[in-house]
Amino acid sequence: MLDFIDKAGKRESILYCIRFKDFLAPIGYIYLEAPKTEQENWKAKVWLNGSMQKKGIMSNALKSLVPMLSDFGIPCLEYSVSAVHDSGQKIFEKIGFQLINESNGLNTYHYKVQ
């Protein structure tokens, strides 16, 4: 945890590994990409093993991560997903992300840290 906070303070990207308690191999990742300029926001990128999808795993992982964003000094987070990827959109909408842009088949969501 302290390593995450240190990386965020230095505006370095953070890789959050998702795994089962008794299984060491990762089943998914949440990647928080640091902004390259002061005008950009942090960006979330996610991946979950196909056999683990539609089980609430990514939703739970994101729900556990979002409250820590303020500890990391991350004021807001963006996530972009294909407009046809309905489940990817629903996951982020469930945890409070707001749709801010729809263009070229890509929907961009924004989460403002409280």
N, C-alpha and C positions, 0 to 999 in steps of 0.2 A: 504494500500500500504506500509506504513512504517513497518507494522508487517511482510509483505513478505520480505522486504529488510533485516530486522533484522534476520529473520529465515535463509535466504540464507547466510548471513554473518556468522552465527553460524553453517552453514552446516547442517541445519535441513530441513527435507522434507516440501514441500509446497502443500497444497490442494487448487485448484482454482475451485470455484463452477460456473457452468453455469446455468443461469436462465433467464426468461423473466422479463422485467422491472416491469410489473404489477402482477407478479405471484411469490410468495415467495419460493415455493418448487423448489428444483433443478431439472433440466432436464438432467444434465450431470456434469462430473468432468474432470479436468486435474490434475493429481497428478505428482508432480515433486519430485522424490525420490533422496534424497541426497546421494552422494557417501560414501561408507563405508571406503574406503582407498583413499590415494592421487592419486593412479594410475587409479581409476575408474572415469567415467563421471557421471554427473547427468542423470537420466533416466526419460522419460515421459511415463505415463500410462494414457489412456483415457477411458472414458465410456460415452455413450449417450443413453438415453431412446430410445428404438426401434421405437416408433412412431415419434420420432424427427429426425431420420436418413435420409440421402439423401436430406437434405434441406439446406445444406451449413452452418449449425449452428456450427459444430465442426471446420470447416475451418475458419470461422470468429473468433471464440474464440481463436484458435491457432494464427491466424494473429494478434490479439490484444495482445496476451501474448508474442510472440517472441521478439518484440522490447524492452520489459522490462527486458529481461534476463540479459543484460549488467548492468542494474541498480541493479539487484539482485546479481551481481558478479558471474554469471554463465557463464563460458567461452565456454562451448559446452554442447550439449544435445543429448542423444541417445533415440531411440524408436525402439522397436522390435515388429514385427507383423507376423502372420502366412503368409506363402507364398501364400496361397489360398485366403486370405482376401484382395481382390483387392482394395476395396474402402478405407480401412485403409491405404494402401500403397500410394494411390493417394493423399489423404489429406496431408500427410507429404511431398510428392514430390512437390506438388503445392507451398508449403511455403518455399522451399529451402533445405530440408533435402536430403542428398546424401546416396545412398545405399552403405554400406561398407562391408557387409558380408551376404552371403547366405549359411546357413547350417542347416541340420536336419529339413527342412520345415519351418525355421524361417528366416525372412529377418530383418537385423538390419540397421537402418538409423542413420545418424549423422548430426548434425547441428552445424556449427562453428559460434559463435556469432561474428558479425563484430565490 
